[in-house]
């Protein structure tokens, strides 16, 4: 499991499907802990208008045998920049792909999308019930409140 992207000059993938995620062995196998990635400047395209959509993503997972390598995750998320999909599809696609490939004990993703057309959309997905002993801090992203 040698990371393909780490330490290399790697262009942004042309699509999320073309992006290759790297996984490395969990440095603490058998230990229950939480890993969090925050992507406060995530972008994709509206599939109807082609206009950019912006979100703050928070990905939490309890590792199994592997962890995701952060540069490959950054490239994967960046590949959505020119990808046309609804907020719900982007958020769930990211969560499901990470869960299916990495096989963590548990994973959740919160997609806090900025308003378009006056309506903010927040999308949440998780792989199932979190382990009872897992510390789950709040994702720390407030619901959209406008100028208030």
Backbone as CSV, one residue per row, in Angstrom:
resi,resn,N_x,N_y,N_z,CA_x,CA_y,CA_z,C_x,C_y,C_z
1,UNK,0.825,-1.195,0.000,0.000,0.000,0.000,0.869,1.259,0.000
2,UNK,1.678,1.430,-0.983,2.494,2.629,-1.088,1.658,3.733,-1.710
3,UNK,1.551,4.891,-1.045,0.764,5.983,-1.620,1.305,6.415,-2.983
4,UNK,0.429,6.564,-3.933,0.786,6.921,-5.293,1.018,8.428,-5.447
5,UNK,0.320,9.234,-4.657,0.345,10.687,-4.841,1.298,11.414,-3.899
6,UNK,1.511,10.864,-2.725,2.303,11.528,-1.696,3.725,11.789,-2.192
7,UNK,4.152,13.048,-2.117,5.495,13.421,-2.539,5.665,13.555,-4.039
8,UNK,4.584,13.413,-4.780,4.630,13.506,-6.241,3.854,14.727,-6.719
9,UNK,4.243,15.253,-7.862,3.471,16.305,-8.509,2.332,15.608,-9.241
10,UNK,1.129,15.824,-8.767,-0.025,15.101,-9.301,-1.075,16.088,-9.789
11,UNK,-1.473,15.997,-11.053,-2.514,16.905,-11.546,-3.874,16.562,-10.946
12,UNK,-4.755,17.540,-10.942,-6.115,17.323,-10.464,-6.810,16.329,-11.390
13,UNK,-7.442,15.301,-10.856,-8.158,14.337,-11.706,-9.263,15.029,-12.498
14,UNK,-9.584,14.470,-13.657,-10.584,15.074,-14.529,-12.012,14.863,-14.045
15,UNK,-12.215,13.907,-13.138,-13.550,13.639,-12.598,-13.386,12.878,-11.288
16,UNK,-14.425,12.865,-10.454,-14.352,12.054,-9.226,-14.122,10.572,-9.526
17,UNK,-14.698,10.078,-10.618,-14.540,8.668,-10.965,-13.100,8.361,-11.369
18,UNK,-12.405,9.331,-11.960,-11.019,9.130,-12.390,-10.035,9.275,-11.225
19,UNK,-10.475,9.866,-10.136,-9.594,10.079,-8.984,-9.283,8.753,-8.303
20,UNK,-8.009,8.555,-7.971,-7.586,7.360,-7.240,-7.281,7.738,-5.801
21,UNK,-8.010,7.135,-4.892,-7.764,7.359,-3.475,-6.714,6.369,-2.989
22,UNK,-5.763,6.874,-2.201,-4.736,6.021,-1.608,-5.099,5.720,-0.165
23,UNK,-4.832,4.500,0.239,-5.063,4.085,1.613,-3.770,3.499,2.153
24,UNK,-3.490,3.762,3.400,-2.288,3.242,4.054,-2.716,2.499,5.315
25,UNK,-1.842,1.629,5.823,-2.218,0.879,7.028,-2.515,1.807,8.207
26,UNK,-3.519,1.464,8.956,-3.876,2.196,10.167,-2.713,2.064,11.157
27,UNK,-2.156,3.189,11.629,-1.037,3.088,12.570,-1.458,2.580,13.950
28,UNK,-2.742,2.546,14.230,-3.262,2.059,15.512,-4.364,1.034,15.273
29,UNK,-4.053,-0.080,14.595,-5.099,-1.070,14.325,-5.682,-1.628,15.621
30,UNK,-6.980,-1.860,15.597,-7.649,-2.394,16.779,-8.012,-1.348,17.806
31,UNK,-7.574,-0.116,17.621,-7.857,0.974,18.553,-9.019,1.786,17.989
32,UNK,-10.024,2.072,18.802,-11.166,2.869,18.354,-10.858,4.346,18.548
33,UNK,-10.794,5.080,17.442,-10.571,6.530,17.491,-11.219,7.175,16.285
34,UNK,-11.346,8.483,16.317,-12.022,9.238,15.264,-11.017,10.076,14.491
35,UNK,-11.148,10.072,13.173,-10.365,10.939,12.287,-11.348,11.907,11.644
36,UNK,-10.961,13.186,11.579,-11.819,14.194,10.961,-11.056,14.940,9.877
37,UNK,-11.715,15.086,8.729,-11.230,15.954,7.659,-12.279,17.033,7.448
38,UNK,-11.840,18.275,7.339,-12.742,19.382,7.025,-12.289,19.992,5.706
39,UNK,-13.227,20.201,4.818,-12.960,20.827,3.525,-13.882,22.042,3.416
40,UNK,-13.444,23.198,3.955,-14.324,24.365,4.008,-14.510,25.083,2.676
41,UNK,-13.780,24.676,1.635,-13.886,25.353,0.340,-14.215,24.381,-0.787
42,UNK,-15.030,23.375,-0.494,-15.425,22.386,-1.498,-16.291,23.049,-2.563
43,UNK,-16.066,22.682,-3.824,-16.889,23.222,-4.910,-17.281,22.109,-5.878
44,UNK,-18.445,22.297,-6.472,-18.924,21.457,-7.566,-19.749,22.375,-8.468
45,UNK,-20.388,21.801,-9.462,-21.208,22.595,-10.374,-22.669,22.184,-10.294
46,UNK,-23.549,23.153,-10.404,-24.979,22.866,-10.477,-25.235,22.136,-11.795
47,UNK,-25.930,20.990,-11.763,-26.162,20.235,-12.992,-27.171,20.897,-13.933
48,UNK,-27.897,21.901,-13.436,-28.890,22.575,-14.270,-28.314,23.843,-14.890
49,UNK,-27.681,24.680,-14.064,-27.203,25.979,-14.544,-25.721,26.006,-14.889
50,UNK,-24.955,25.039,-14.373,-23.515,25.050,-14.584,-22.786,26.027,-13.680
51,UNK,-23.519,26.699,-12.791,-22.913,27.648,-11.870,-22.236,26.905,-10.722
52,UNK,-21.210,27.506,-10.112,-20.523,26.825,-9.007,-21.379,26.760,-7.744
53,UNK,-21.246,25.652,-7.045,-21.855,25.458,-5.739,-20.720,25.291,-4.737
54,UNK,-20.909,25.810,-3.530,-19.869,25.794,-2.510,-20.395,25.119,-1.248
55,UNK,-19.508,24.381,-0.591,-19.896,23.693,0.641,-18.715,23.620,1.597
56,UNK,-19.059,23.427,2.851,-18.090,23.091,3.892,-18.377,21.631,4.226
57,UNK,-17.467,20.743,3.884,-17.645,19.325,4.164,-16.882,18.943,5.427
58,UNK,-17.482,18.071,6.225,-16.807,17.502,7.387,-16.978,15.990,7.295
59,UNK,-15.839,15.291,7.238,-15.826,13.836,7.130,-15.217,13.279,8.405
60,UNK,-15.978,12.466,9.123,-15.520,11.800,10.339,-15.529,10.303,10.091
61,UNK,-14.467,9.617,10.521,-14.500,8.157,10.429,-13.666,7.514,11.522
62,UNK,-14.076,6.304,11.881,-13.324,5.457,12.807,-12.615,4.427,11.950
63,UNK,-11.273,4.485,11.868,-10.548,3.596,10.963,-10.684,2.118,11.307
64,UNK,-10.630,1.323,10.248,-10.514,-0.123,10.377,-9.050,-0.469,10.181
65,UNK,-8.753,-1.226,9.135,-7.379,-1.639,8.852,-6.574,-0.561,8.130
66,UNK,-7.273,0.391,7.465,-6.567,1.421,6.696,-7.081,2.810,7.043
67,UNK,-6.294,3.808,6.649,-6.715,5.207,6.707,-6.526,5.788,5.309
68,UNK,-7.284,6.836,4.996,-7.139,7.466,3.689,-5.970,8.447,3.740
69,UNK,-5.164,8.455,2.691,-4.031,9.371,2.598,-4.581,10.741,2.201
70,UNK,-4.201,11.774,2.939,-4.857,13.079,2.813,-4.647,13.765,1.466
71,UNK,-3.491,13.602,0.825,-3.297,14.252,-0.485,-4.235,13.639,-1.518
72,UNK,-4.379,12.320,-1.495,-5.285,11.685,-2.454,-6.730,12.118,-2.186
73,UNK,-7.080,12.310,-0.910,-8.424,12.802,-0.576,-8.612,14.214,-1.115
74,UNK,-7.591,15.056,-0.952,-7.655,16.436,-1.467,-7.863,16.430,-2.979
75,UNK,-7.148,15.579,-3.693,-7.295,15.498,-5.146,-8.675,14.973,-5.536
76,UNK,-9.173,13.981,-4.804,-10.513,13.445,-5.050,-11.568,14.538,-4.873
77,UNK,-11.492,15.266,-3.760,-12.470,16.327,-3.520,-12.334,17.432,-4.564
78,UNK,-11.104,17.748,-4.960,-10.885,18.773,-5.983,-11.446,18.383,-7.330
79,UNK,-11.546,17.080,-7.593,-12.083,16.608,-8.868,-13.562,16.943,-9.038
80,UNK,-14.236,17.308,-7.962,-15.648,17.702,-8.050,-15.805,19.126,-8.588
81,UNK,-14.719,19.870,-8.664,-14.759,21.277,-9.084,-15.452,21.449,-10.427
82,UNK,-15.263,20.518,-11.347,-15.895,20.595,-12.670,-16.935,19.494,-12.866
83,UNK,-17.424,18.956,-11.772,-18.394,17.861,-11.795,-19.788,18.429,-11.535
84,UNK,-20.705,18.139,-12.424,-22.074,18.635,-12.280,-22.929,17.592,-11.569
85,UNK,-23.379,17.946,-10.356,-24.239,17.048,-9.581,-24.944,17.850,-8.500
86,UNK,-26.091,17.370,-8.082,-26.815,18.021,-6.997,-26.067,17.824,-5.680
87,UNK,-26.339,18.692,-4.722,-25.681,18.654,-3.415,-25.785,17.273,-2.776
88,UNK,-26.986,16.718,-2.832,-27.231,15.420,-2.205,-26.339,14.343,-2.823
89,UNK,-26.230,14.361,-4.154,-25.446,13.358,-4.855,-23.961,13.473,-4.526
90,UNK,-23.425,14.684,-4.531,-22.005,14.884,-4.206,-21.693,14.379,-2.802
91,UNK,-22.484,14.799,-1.841,-22.216,14.462,-0.440,-22.257,12.956,-0.221
92,UNK,-23.308,12.315,-0.690,-23.464,10.877,-0.473,-22.425,10.093,-1.281
93,UNK,-22.103,10.536,-2.495,-21.088,9.855,-3.302,-19.739,9.815,-2.586
94,UNK,-19.348,10.923,-1.984,-18.080,10.986,-1.268,-18.089,10.017,-0.083
95,UNK,-19.152,10.079,0.716,-19.241,9.195,1.877,-19.248,7.729,1.492
96,UNK,-20.040,7.364,0.500,-20.137,5.963,0.105,-18.836,5.443,-0.497
97,UNK,-18.161,6.279,-1.301,-16.911,5.803,-1.909,-15.853,5.555,-0.837
98,UNK,-15.711,6.494,0.087,-14.744,6.304,1.164,-15.079,5.064,1.993
99,UNK,-16.350,4.888,2.303,-16.756,3.738,3.115,-16.522,2.425,2.369
100,UNK,-16.905,2.380,1.102,-16.774,1.147,0.321,-15.316,0.747,0.103
101,UNK,-14.450,1.731,-0.127,-13.050,1.420,-0.431,-12.187,1.255,0.821
102,UNK,-12.360,2.139,1.794,-11.501,2.129,2.976,-11.958,1.108,4.008
103,UNK,-13.249,0.840,4.023,-13.842,-0.093,4.977,-13.561,0.289,6.438
104,UNK,-13.907,1.528,6.804,-13.726,1.919,8.198,-14.767,1.235,9.080
105,UNK,-14.563,1.332,10.374,-15.544,0.818,11.332,-16.844,1.597,11.172
106,UNK,-16.723,2.902,10.953,-17.889,3.785,10.838,-17.455,5.060,10.132
107,UNK,-18.359,5.691,9.390,-18.062,6.944,8.689,-19.320,7.790,8.612
108,UNK,-19.118,9.109,8.728,-20.212,10.051,8.476,-19.643,11.240,7.718
109,UNK,-20.509,11.888,6.932,-20.137,13.105,6.236,-21.257,14.113,6.401
110,UNK,-20.880,15.338,6.686,-21.821,16.456,6.727,-21.464,17.405,5.607
111,UNK,-22.416,17.674,4.740,-22.235,18.640,3.656,-23.062,19.875,3.976
112,UNK,-22.382,20.955,4.327,-23.045,22.211,4.688,-22.920,23.135,3.487
113,UNK,-23.953,23.145,2.653,-23.921,23.855,1.376,-24.385,25.300,1.540
114,UNK,-23.694,26.186,0.870,-24.047,27.603,0.911,-25.268,27.837,0.020
115,UNK,-26.078,28.860,0.339,-27.328,29.071,-0.386,-27.143,29.352,-1.873
116,UNK,-28.056,28.775,-2.647,-28.249,29.142,-4.051,-29.748,29.229,-4.211
117,UNK,-30.194,30.294,-4.795,-31.631,30.493,-4.919,-32.287,30.779,-3.574
118,UNK,-31.476,31.223,-2.599,-32.001,31.613,-1.299,-32.198,30.472,-0.309
119,UNK,-31.838,29.248,-0.682,-32.063,28.116,0.216,-30.753,27.364,0.447
120,UNK,-30.247,27.361,1.693,-29.095,26.512,1.982,-29.564,25.061,2.124
121,UNK,-28.735,24.143,1.690,-29.072,22.722,1.788,-27.952,22.027,2.554
122,UNK,-28.285,21.379,3.646,-27.323,20.590,4.397,-27.656,19.118,4.173
123,UNK,-26.627,18.325,3.857,-26.816,16.918,3.539,-25.934,16.090,4.465
124,UNK,-26.519,15.049,5.073,-25.794,14.207,6.023,-25.958,12.743,5.644
125,UNK,-24.866,11.988,5.732,-24.898,10.550,5.467,-23.966,9.864,6.457
126,UNK,-24.380,8.706,6.931,-23.485,7.903,7.761,-23.680,6.445,7.423
127,UNK,-22.645,5.657,7.723,-22.633,4.256,7.333,-23.503,3.368,8.213
128,UNK,-23.931,3.868,9.342,-24.738,3.089,10.271,-24.617,3.691,11.652
129,UNK,-24.995,2.940,12.645,-24.914,3.406,14.020,-23.452,3.468,14.451
130,UNK,-23.026,4.597,15.026,-21.624,4.668,15.472,-21.391,3.759,16.668
131,UNK,-20.153,3.274,16.822,-19.840,2.462,18.000,-20.130,3.253,19.280
132,UNK,-20.696,2.590,20.276,-21.121,3.250,21.510,-19.981,3.972,22.217
133,UNK,-18.764,3.435,22.152,-17.637,4.020,22.888,-16.929,5.125,22.116
134,UNK,-17.325,5.378,20.869,-16.638,6.368,20.037,-17.036,7.783,20.431
135,UNK,-16.047,8.625,20.688,-16.318,10.036,20.998,-16.657,10.747,19.699
136,UNK,-17.852,11.319,19.636,-18.321,12.016,18.445,-18.499,13.500,18.741
137,UNK,-17.467,14.298,18.523,-17.639,15.732,18.737,-18.588,16.306,17.700
138,UNK,-19.221,17.403,18.055,-20.059,18.133,17.116,-19.219,18.498,15.906
139,UNK,-19.820,18.545,14.733,-19.044,18.865,13.540,-18.618,20.330,13.486
140,UNK,-19.189,21.168,14.329,-18.702,22.528,14.469,-19.084,23.489,13.370
141,UNK,-20.023,23.119,12.529,-20.448,24.013,11.453,-21.879,24.435,11.768
142,UNK,-22.056,25.717,11.980,-23.391,26.234,12.307,-24.304,26.181,11.088
143,UNK,-25.577,25.988,11.333,-26.548,26.096,10.252,-26.497,27.507,9.698
144,UNK,-26.807,27.644,8.426,-26.730,28.959,7.781,-27.719,29.921,8.425
145,UNK,-27.243,31.101,8.787,-28.105,32.094,9.449,-28.189,33.401,8.686
146,UNK,-27.668,33.450,7.500,-27.722,34.694,6.732,-26.882,35.766,7.400
147,UNK,-27.381,36.953,7.428,-26.622,38.072,7.979,-26.828,38.236,9.473
148,UNK,-27.639,37.364,10.084,-27.953,37.480,11.509,-26.887,37.148,12.378
